[in-house]
Amino acid sequence: MFHFTEEYECKADSKGRIMVPSAMRAKLAPVLEEGLVLKRSIFQKCLEIYTMEAWNREMKEVSKLNRFVKKNNDFIRQFTAGVRKVEIDSTGRISIPKNLLSYAGIEKGVVLSESVDRIEVWDKDRYYEVLDSGADDFSDLAEEVMGNRENNLTDDVS
């Protein structure tokens, strides 16, 4: 399982191709043969790239939903809308379909932000706006999300 932790700025060309930084390509090298999955993010106007292993984990959870419950069916449709299997080409680029570029508002400046088990693909300006808008409240968010967890040190020992 990959754990991504870095961020890179790059550019999209007029055909929606993004040059994936060499450091990121090196990290992904062991799984590139399987392909990658690109989709819309749930909570933000950005895109997400999954390794096939991470995508299969997500789909395993989604497939447990009862499709005879309308809310579940609606969720599955939205969750998988625009999903594409993508590859990094021989020149190190990934092509993003126009409908997904439009969804994320990506025109030229791009940020590839590694986020634990996926890579977020952002319009550069929007990315920094989102980070700036949440900066003042981040300490409260961190306390709410992480501060109330029960820490069991035996879980961290390998």
BATI-408376 format. One record per residue (C-alpha): residue number from 1; x, z, y. Coordinates in pm, 1 decimal. Layout:
residues N
NUM,X,Z,Y
...
***
This chain:
residues 158
1,0.0,0.0,0.0
2,135.3,-98.9,339.4
3,139.3,132.5,638.5
4,181.9,-64.7,957.5
5,306.0,112.0,1271.2
6,442.7,-135.2,1528.6
7,309.0,-357.1,1805.1
8,422.5,-700.3,1919.5
9,336.5,-924.6,2211.9
10,317.3,-1297.9,2150.3
11,127.7,-1605.5,2263.8
12,-143.1,-1829.1,2123.2
13,-94.2,-2203.3,2166.9
14,-372.1,-2446.8,2260.7
15,-460.6,-2491.2,1890.3
16,-502.2,-2117.2,1830.2
17,-174.7,-2070.8,1646.5
18,18.1,-1749.3,1691.9
19,385.2,-1713.6,1609.1
20,410.3,-1403.4,1389.9
21,722.0,-1206.2,1488.0
22,1000.4,-1219.5,1229.5
23,998.9,-840.4,1181.9
24,629.5,-852.2,1089.9
25,682.6,-1151.5,860.5
26,959.0,-959.7,683.9
27,724.6,-665.5,624.8
28,454.9,-895.8,492.7
29,687.6,-1107.0,277.1
30,606.8,-924.8,-50.5
31,233.5,-1001.2,-15.1
32,225.3,-1338.2,162.0
33,181.9,-1532.4,-159.4
34,-154.1,-1359.9,-214.1
35,-268.4,-1456.0,135.6
36,-415.1,-1256.0,418.9
37,-771.8,-1201.7,536.2
38,-876.5,-1232.4,899.4
39,-1203.5,-1087.4,1030.0
40,-1381.7,-951.7,1333.4
41,-1328.5,-585.7,1407.4
42,-1629.5,-356.6,1383.0
43,-1575.1,-136.7,1688.0
44,-1375.6,-352.0,1930.8
45,-1365.4,-713.5,2046.0
46,-1051.0,-789.3,1849.0
47,-962.6,-931.3,1509.1
48,-811.5,-766.1,1204.0
49,-568.5,-902.5,947.4
50,-571.6,-742.2,603.8
51,-337.6,-784.6,313.0
52,-530.9,-903.2,9.0
53,-484.0,-558.9,-149.1
54,-637.2,-383.7,154.5
55,-919.0,-638.7,175.2
56,-1003.0,-595.6,-192.8
57,-1019.7,-217.2,-138.9
58,-1263.4,-268.3,149.9
59,-1475.4,-511.8,-49.6
60,-1486.0,-273.5,-346.2
61,-1651.7,-16.4,-119.2
62,-1885.1,-272.0,39.3
63,-1989.6,-403.9,-301.6
64,-2124.7,-58.3,-391.3
65,-2401.5,-100.3,-132.8
66,-2750.0,-176.5,-260.9
67,-2838.8,-521.0,-122.9
68,-3208.8,-446.5,-165.5
69,-3182.3,-205.9,126.4
70,-3217.4,-413.6,443.1
71,-2974.6,-200.1,646.2
72,-2707.2,-249.0,379.3
73,-2766.8,-623.0,364.7
74,-2747.8,-646.8,744.9
75,-2422.1,-449.8,743.4
76,-2266.7,-674.9,476.2
77,-2360.8,-985.7,673.8
78,-2208.6,-851.9,996.1
79,-1902.0,-710.4,821.3
80,-1817.1,-1038.6,651.7
81,-1917.8,-1271.1,938.2
82,-1635.5,-1508.8,1020.5
83,-1404.9,-1384.7,744.4
84,-1124.1,-1630.2,671.2
85,-838.2,-1633.0,427.1
86,-529.2,-1722.7,631.0
87,-164.3,-1787.9,566.4
88,153.6,-1778.0,766.2
89,279.2,-2136.7,769.3
90,636.0,-2253.9,709.7
91,717.4,-2217.9,1079.3
92,591.2,-1858.0,1093.0
93,255.7,-1925.2,1258.7
94,-93.0,-1814.2,1171.9
95,-387.8,-2030.1,1276.7
96,-694.7,-1852.9,1409.9
97,-1024.9,-2044.0,1410.4
98,-1175.6,-2111.6,1753.1
99,-1488.3,-1903.0,1685.7
100,-1274.8,-1596.7,1614.7
101,-1051.0,-1660.1,1916.9
102,-1365.4,-1678.3,2127.0
103,-1506.8,-1357.2,1976.1
104,-1187.6,-1167.1,2062.7
105,-1148.4,-1335.1,2404.4
106,-801.3,-1456.6,2311.4
107,-669.6,-1736.3,2529.8
108,-294.1,-1706.7,2561.5
109,-142.6,-1356.6,2562.6
110,-178.9,-1176.7,2229.9
111,-90.2,-833.0,2098.3
112,-45.4,-781.5,1725.8
113,-94.3,-409.6,1678.9
114,-20.4,-266.8,1338.6
115,-282.7,-7.8,1259.1
116,-218.1,181.0,932.4
117,-348.2,-67.8,671.5
118,-430.9,-367.1,890.7
119,-303.7,-559.3,1189.0
120,-524.8,-582.9,1494.9
121,-512.5,-909.0,1691.4
122,-599.6,-856.0,2057.3
123,-617.7,-1046.2,2379.9
124,-322.1,-888.1,2561.8
125,-512.1,-787.5,2877.3
126,-805.5,-642.6,2683.0
127,-571.7,-442.5,2457.8
128,-400.7,-268.6,2747.3
129,-736.1,-210.5,2922.9
130,-872.5,-37.2,2610.7
131,-558.1,174.8,2577.9
132,-564.1,267.2,2947.6
133,-935.0,349.3,2949.0
134,-895.9,596.4,2662.3
135,-568.3,753.8,2771.2
136,-721.4,1040.9,2969.2
137,-946.8,1146.5,2682.2
138,-697.1,1092.7,2401.6
139,-595.0,1458.2,2370.4
140,-960.9,1559.2,2328.9
141,-1014.9,1280.0,2076.6
142,-702.1,1378.8,1882.5
143,-816.8,1739.4,1867.3
144,-1167.7,1642.8,1756.6
145,-1056.5,1393.1,1492.5
146,-736.9,1550.5,1361.8
147,-743.4,1912.3,1477.1
148,-1025.3,2033.3,1256.2
149,-889.6,1898.5,929.5
150,-797.0,2141.3,658.9
151,-429.5,2089.1,599.9
152,-331.2,2127.8,239.3
153,45.9,2100.0,213.3
154,31.7,2027.3,-158.9
155,-141.0,1693.4,-82.9
156,167.5,1572.6,105.0
157,417.2,1657.4,-170.8
158,509.1,1365.1,-393.2
***
